[in-house]
Amino acid sequence: MGSEFLRVVIAGATSLHGKDLKECAEESSFPAGEICLLDEEMAAGTLTEVAGEPSIVQPVNESSFAG
């Protein structure tokens, strides 16, 4: 399975731990084709970046972790 198939979801992406986890994944060249940032409704819509590309934090819902 190639890295283009790996989808990493970071729940709590705007928290200190979520930001640290995102940084670690980026700096370690973790083999992910996609990194999705999720958080509670209050933080949803926050503009940030993942691997140098713009990314918007999405709200957590039942389908957030569907494969």
C-alpha positions in Angstrom: 0.0 0.0 0.0 1.5 3.4 -1.0 1.4 6.5 1.1 -1.2 8.1 -1.2 -3.7 5.8 0.5 -2.9 6.7 4.1 -5.3 9.2 5.6 -4.3 10.6 9.0 -7.0 12.4 11.1 -5.9 14.6 14.0 -8.8 15.2 16.4 -8.4 18.3 18.6 -6.2 19.9 15.9 -6.2 23.4 17.4 -5.2 22.2 20.8 -1.6 22.3 21.9 -1.2 18.6 21.6 -3.0 18.6 18.2 -0.6 21.2 16.9 2.4 19.3 18.2 1.2 16.1 16.6 0.7 17.8 13.2 4.3 19.3 13.5 5.8 15.9 14.3 4.0 14.2 11.4 5.3 17.0 9.0 8.8 17.1 10.3 9.3 13.3 10.4 8.1 12.8 6.8 5.4 10.6 8.1 4.0 8.7 5.0 0.6 10.2 4.8 -1.3 11.0 1.6 -3.7 13.3 3.5 -3.8 14.8 7.0 -7.3 15.9 8.1 -7.6 18.4 10.9 -10.7 18.0 13.1 -11.9 19.9 16.2 -15.1 20.9 18.0 -17.6 23.3 16.4 -16.0 26.4 18.0 -12.7 25.8 16.2 -14.2 24.5 12.9 -13.4 26.8 10.0 -10.0 27.9 11.4 -7.6 28.4 8.6 -4.2 26.8 9.1 -1.7 24.8 7.0 -0.6 21.2 6.5 2.7 20.5 4.8 2.8 24.1 3.5 -0.6 24.0 2.0 -3.7 25.8 3.3 -6.1 23.7 5.3 -9.4 24.4 7.1 -10.2 22.6 10.4 -13.3 20.6 10.0 -15.9 19.8 12.7 -15.9 16.4 14.2 -18.9 14.2 13.4 -19.9 10.6 13.1 -18.4 10.2 9.6 -15.1 11.9 10.4 -13.3 8.6 11.0 -15.0 6.6 8.2 -12.5 4.8 6.0 
